[in-house]
Amino acid sequence: MAEHTSSSITIEAAPADVMAVIADFARYPDWTGEVKEAEVLKTDERGRAEQVRLVMDAGAIKDDQTLGYTWTGENEVSWTLVKSQMLRSLDGSYILKPAGAGATEVTYQLTVDVKIPMLGMIKRKAEKVIIDRALAGLKKRVEQDSPSGV
């Protein structure tokens, strides 16, 4: 079984404000360094993305991938790989928990399996870099856009 990598950050905004940024795939190229294009291919009955095509450029790894999204309540979203040129599998999630007055703890979990051979230690380090960059970008984006943010 694959090991996952996870990290958490506290964002000075309400969970709904954080989830609004996470769910706004069209703006991912604005705040995630690796996502160059994002296109929602399919939505659920509430208008939330069920399938999203992402064009990624993470330096040595460039990929065109489609992810399937599952929304659990108002504070959790998870995804899994539908198709990719570079990856064998990709599973991830954002879990949001209120963290005091107007703040949210965001936990990002990620498991990636690439088609090219890679040592486990190097793969986990790459996952950690991806997670840390994503959380930092999310925090910056939410706190600059949020009415309850700092």
C-alpha positions as CSV (number, residue, x, y, z in Angstrom):
1,M,0.0,0.0,0.0
2,A,1.3,3.4,-0.9
3,E,2.2,5.9,1.9
4,H,0.7,9.3,1.8
5,T,2.3,12.6,2.6
6,S,0.3,15.2,4.5
7,S,0.8,18.7,6.0
8,S,-1.5,21.3,7.6
9,I,-1.6,25.1,7.7
10,T,-3.9,27.6,9.5
11,I,-5.5,30.2,7.3
12,E,-7.1,33.3,8.7
13,A,-10.5,32.9,7.0
14,A,-13.7,30.9,7.5
15,P,-13.9,27.4,6.1
16,A,-16.4,28.4,3.5
17,D,-14.1,31.1,2.2
18,V,-11.2,28.6,2.0
19,M,-13.4,26.0,0.2
20,A,-14.6,28.6,-2.2
21,V,-11.0,29.2,-3.4
22,I,-10.3,25.4,-3.5
23,A,-13.4,24.9,-5.6
24,D,-12.6,27.7,-8.1
25,F,-10.6,25.6,-10.5
26,A,-10.6,28.3,-13.2
27,R,-8.3,30.5,-11.0
28,Y,-5.8,27.7,-10.1
29,P,-3.3,29.1,-12.6
30,D,-3.4,32.4,-10.6
31,W,-2.2,30.9,-7.3
32,T,-0.7,27.5,-7.9
33,G,2.7,27.6,-9.5
34,E,2.4,24.2,-11.2
35,V,-1.1,24.4,-12.8
36,K,-1.0,26.3,-16.1
37,E,-4.5,25.4,-17.3
38,A,-7.6,24.1,-15.5
39,E,-10.9,23.1,-17.1
40,V,-14.0,21.7,-15.4
41,L,-15.2,18.8,-17.6
42,K,-18.2,17.7,-15.5
43,T,-20.1,19.0,-12.5
44,D,-22.5,17.5,-9.9
45,E,-26.1,18.6,-9.2
46,R,-24.8,21.4,-6.9
47,G,-22.5,22.7,-9.6
48,R,-19.3,21.4,-7.9
49,A,-16.6,20.0,-10.1
50,E,-16.6,16.2,-10.6
51,Q,-13.9,16.0,-13.3
52,V,-11.2,18.6,-14.0
53,R,-8.5,18.6,-16.6
54,L,-5.3,20.2,-15.4
55,V,-2.2,21.0,-17.5
56,M,0.8,20.9,-15.1
57,D,4.3,22.2,-15.4
58,A,6.4,21.4,-12.4
59,G,9.8,21.8,-14.0
60,A,11.0,18.4,-14.9
61,I,7.5,17.0,-14.8
62,K,5.0,18.3,-17.3
63,D,1.6,16.5,-17.5
64,D,-1.9,16.8,-18.9
65,Q,-4.2,15.0,-16.4
66,T,-7.8,14.5,-15.5
67,L,-8.9,14.2,-11.9
68,G,-12.2,13.0,-10.4
69,Y,-13.4,14.9,-7.4
70,T,-15.6,13.8,-4.5
71,W,-17.1,16.4,-2.1
72,T,-17.9,15.3,1.4
73,G,-20.0,17.8,3.3
74,E,-18.9,21.4,3.1
75,N,-15.4,21.0,4.5
76,E,-13.8,18.1,2.6
77,V,-12.9,17.3,-1.0
78,S,-10.8,14.4,-2.3
79,W,-9.6,13.5,-5.7
80,T,-8.3,10.6,-7.7
81,L,-6.6,10.2,-11.0
82,V,-8.8,9.5,-14.0
83,K,-6.0,9.8,-16.7
84,S,-2.5,11.1,-17.0
85,Q,0.6,10.9,-19.2
86,M,3.1,10.8,-16.4
87,L,1.3,9.4,-13.4
88,R,0.2,5.9,-12.5
89,S,-2.0,7.2,-9.6
90,L,-2.7,10.3,-7.7
91,D,-4.9,10.6,-4.6
92,G,-5.4,13.6,-2.5
93,S,-7.6,15.6,-0.3
94,Y,-8.2,18.9,1.5
95,I,-9.8,18.6,4.9
96,L,-10.9,21.9,6.6
97,K,-11.6,22.3,10.3
98,P,-12.5,25.5,12.1
99,A,-9.6,26.8,14.2
100,G,-10.9,29.5,16.4
101,A,-12.4,32.8,15.5
102,G,-12.4,33.2,11.8
103,A,-9.6,30.7,11.1
104,T,-9.4,27.3,9.4
105,E,-6.9,24.5,9.7
106,V,-6.4,23.0,6.3
107,T,-4.9,19.5,6.0
108,Y,-3.7,18.4,2.5
109,Q,-2.9,14.7,1.9
110,L,-1.3,13.5,-1.2
111,T,-0.2,10.1,-2.7
112,V,1.5,10.1,-6.1
113,D,2.8,7.2,-8.1
114,V,4.7,8.1,-11.2
115,K,5.2,5.9,-14.3
116,I,9.0,6.5,-14.2
117,P,11.0,4.7,-11.5
118,M,11.6,6.8,-8.4
119,L,13.0,6.0,-5.0
120,G,10.3,6.2,-2.2
121,M,12.3,8.8,-0.3
122,I,12.6,11.1,-3.3
123,K,8.9,10.6,-4.2
124,R,7.8,11.6,-0.6
125,K,10.1,14.6,-0.7
126,A,8.5,15.7,-4.0
127,E,5.0,15.2,-2.5
128,K,6.0,17.3,0.5
129,V,7.2,20.1,-1.8
130,I,4.0,20.0,-3.8
131,I,1.9,20.1,-0.6
132,D,3.8,22.9,1.0
133,R,3.7,25.0,-2.1
134,A,0.0,24.4,-2.6
135,L,-0.8,25.2,1.1
136,A,1.3,28.4,1.0
137,G,-0.4,29.5,-2.3
138,L,-3.9,28.7,-0.9
139,K,-3.2,30.7,2.3
140,K,-2.0,33.7,0.3
141,R,-4.9,33.6,-2.1
142,V,-7.6,33.1,0.5
143,E,-6.2,35.7,2.9
144,Q,-6.0,38.3,0.2
145,D,-9.5,37.6,-1.2
146,S,-11.4,36.8,2.0
147,P,-13.7,39.3,3.7
148,S,-12.8,37.6,7.0
149,G,-9.2,37.2,6.1
150,V,-6.3,39.4,7.4
